[in-house]
Amino acid sequence: MRVFDALSAAGAGREKERTLTELSTVWSENGEKKPALPEYPRPQLRRSDWLCLNGYWHYALTDKGVRPESFDGRILVPFSPESARSGVRKQLEPGKYLWYFRSVELPALPEGRRLLLHFGAVDERCIVWWNGKLLGSHRNGYLAFSFDVTELAREGKNTIWVRVQDDTDTGGACCGKQSLAPGGMFYTAQSGIWQTVWLESVPENFIEDVRVTPLYEEGEIRLEIGMTCAMDVKVQIQSRNSTYTHRVSREEFVCVTHRRADRVDGFVNGHTSQRAVATVTIALPELCAWSPEDPFLYGMRIAAGRDCIDSYFAMRKFSVGKDEQGYPRLLLNNKPYFFHGVLDQGYWPESLYTPPCEEAMVFDITKMKALGFNMIRKHVKIEPMRWYYHCDRLGMIVWQDMVNGGGKPDLGRLCYLPTVLPAVTQRIRDDNYHFFGRTDRAGREEWERDCMAMVRQLYNCPCIGMWVLFNEGWGQFDALRITERLRRLDETRLIDHASGWFDQGGGDVRSVHNYFRPLRVSGDGRPFVISEYGGFTCPVRGHTSTKAVYGYHSYETMAGFSKAFRQQQRKLRALEKKGLSGAVYTQLSDVEEEMNGLYTYDRKKCKVIG
């Protein structure tokens, strides 16, 4: 083990005063006058009649939860107030309130139409009003939500108020790598509206959601169509060489009563409604398999009454099996496939969680493909839906982390101990809630509900090949039970139940993090993956945001960094012949103090040269 590297990493990022040097990507420097993320935000359920509400809103930061009488200024939505791109650069602290306000001019809503207000994500909990009337509330800073504003909307001026609170890592909600005391591997906290806000006009009876399951062996797809009422439906599928139409009669729908509860200032508002759900299986005109080498997407249009949505799907199969030598392997479309990945935190210097623009998302994905990677491990963050769309169409597999909750992890127990004594972690059971800081039963139940909601939100993304439940024990509990619950919800993907350590013997892979020891394969009957390795540090003058440097082995020049990176890649691919099924290099870009990226934080320099 590289002892000095490990000790250096453990002590990094502990300076009392922390000053960030302002960095920016070229997209913000060149695009100040461009609209803020104007693209339709939900590529798998697209309608034409919509209005983007991104842009300048009024904002106020207050100590009390009562509506402010004046504003502090304007904020550019959907960038968080902590970011430079928002124009605010202020931290929302626990116990404080962030208020948003804007008005929108609307034409008269035609008879037989409804108006929906959508939020891609608001961190972490919020309450929303339309024309002064309470719509409801939402909690969890990574999940999309919406309200029906039909009864409150009027011709002419309409007003929207949003009140936000965020405890970040001082509370128990999902927060990922955000910290109010950032340093080392934890980064600047962000809050508020950080994904697109939009209005959408739909018919009185409309398609609420569609769940697409590829049945690879059968050459079929299973559609679960949720609607406000039962209607005749036409599904049109566009393949490479043909178009196929399948009709679903209203008799195939089953009416389901469901209840939703919105919690507002301690009170729960219950909503009971009925929806019609049909499950249909459709044989495809031809089977075109999706892979990073050939990312073919089927076009799909679903028409129901006066409603029509455009979507897409892909045919692929993620599974496990054995190769010709008898090694347990990860399979793609029934063939052994080496998942060569890179860790991606999804942070940007000027905009934090929110990509500065569409081109920036595409840049990260295409540059990683150019460096030879076919997979991105999205680390403890849920991205906007358009990011997954680009992975789908460009051919990039995603291993998707769930966002950890339960407060800031105890690094002594959960990171440093496993690094020094990895064998010890195999004997620690994760029903020891005290050890993992998970003694709050309500907090565990909340995280589990959120986990399943995240899977449902991302279910239709063909690129996602594996769910990663827990990372390095952060907020971990009952991983085996939750794995089986998740498997019942999604039978099409693999599960890494414990990435790094604290393996409970379940899931589909043996998943190890290795930064300080020689890379090797250790089998136990499951496919073996090194789900984090590398972390080589190389600060590039003029492209760093802090003086402090966090990483695991330092190189002064990009030439030295490149040589070490290539040597490690050769060793890694040699391990493939010994049974290694996948690996994830840390990481795609620098983030604040953590300067171990293949690209600098501002994406202006690639450190792999020559």
NORWOBEL-V327407 format. One record per helix or strand of 3 or more residues. SS is the DSSP state (~ for helix, > for strand). FROM is the first residue (numbers start at 0). TO is the last residue. If there is no record, write none. Layout:
BEGIN
SS|FROM|TO / SS|FROM|TO
END
This chain:
BEGIN
~|2|10 / ~|25|29 / >|49|51 / >|54|61 / >|72|76 / >|96|105 / >|112|118 / >|124|129 / >|132|138 / >|144|147 / >|155|164 / ~|167|169 / >|185|187 / >|196|202 / >|206|214 / >|219|226 / >|232|237 / >|242|247 / ~|249|251 / >|253|263 / >|266|282 / >|297|303 / >|306|312 / >|317|321 / >|327|331 / >|338|343 / ~|357|369 / >|374|377 / ~|384|393 / >|396|400 / ~|410|419 / ~|421|426 / ~|440|457 / >|463|467 / ~|478|488 / >|493|495 / >|508|513 / >|526|533 / ~|557|575 / >|579|585
END
